[in-house]
């Protein structure tokens, strides 16, 4: 099944999906088609691993990884790339996503009992993505230089344990926070590629920082949701760093937990939220300046969802505090 028969139908599909979604997104049939193409690409590398690779990618659904799934499509429509090209870029993106997620888990110490087979599968995903890119960008050295620089950013992010945010939160700089985007850097590979294929290399100066700002905001938001699990598992968390200057290790785990709770229940966490707002606003402005409508719509939807989620977090914290105070002040039953 083809995603679209013409470039015009891709644009129409984008319009139709926005009637029920905040940004253009694939239908379930489209997603199934893309997974089938990923399986075909993996079969060329290792037929024995193709099914396992698709199972891994199916566990990274578009609803949870919307930019990784949709960015080549959004770029393709706005830059008027032929349908075949942005579809092939999407397959490369998804195979790269599977590989990057495996490496993230390794960096966090989560290899699991099947680490050996998982490493082989990760290698197949990497080779599949690389083979697809090699077909698209043969004879384009500028792309490969860009890819090398982006991969260097990603590797630096994997090696960086605390994102250099050990100084007090009041002195955090937005440029410093952008280092949080490094683990998502591979997303920029197909963005750079789409610009080159469309003969619009000039747009990379807008798109790469747009994605850096978006990724930074997403990390900041994820760390609000994950801070308790991160503390328990010994993973670095930015919200914890904002609330506490103590090292994030087992010795200070309980003290750090108390400081985050104090911030959310009694303090003023709006400074943290301003960082999120700043990076989403910058991402939106840059996406609009580049003329990538799908990406701009996605950033706008993220800003709306983030606002609602942040308010819910604060309300939940205040509710917990009110319940605790009420329990203390309630008369003791005789």
ABEGO torsion letter per residue (X at the ends): XBABABAAAAAAAAAAAAAABABBBBBAAAAAAAAAAAAAAAAAABAAAAAAAAAAAAABBAAABAAAAAAAAAAAAAAGBBAAAAAAAAAAAAAAAAAAAAAAAAAAGBAEAAAAAAAAAAAAAAAAAAAAAAAAABGBAAAAAAAAAAAAAAAAAAABAAGGAABBAAABBAAAAAAAAAAAAAAAAAAAAAAAAAGBAAAAAAAAAAAAAAAAAAAAAAAAAAAAAAAAAGBBBAAAAAABABBBBAAAAAAAAAAAAAAAAABBAAAAAAAAAAAAAAAAAAAAAAGBAAAAAAAAAAAAAAAAAAAAAAAAAAAAAAAAAAAAABBBBX
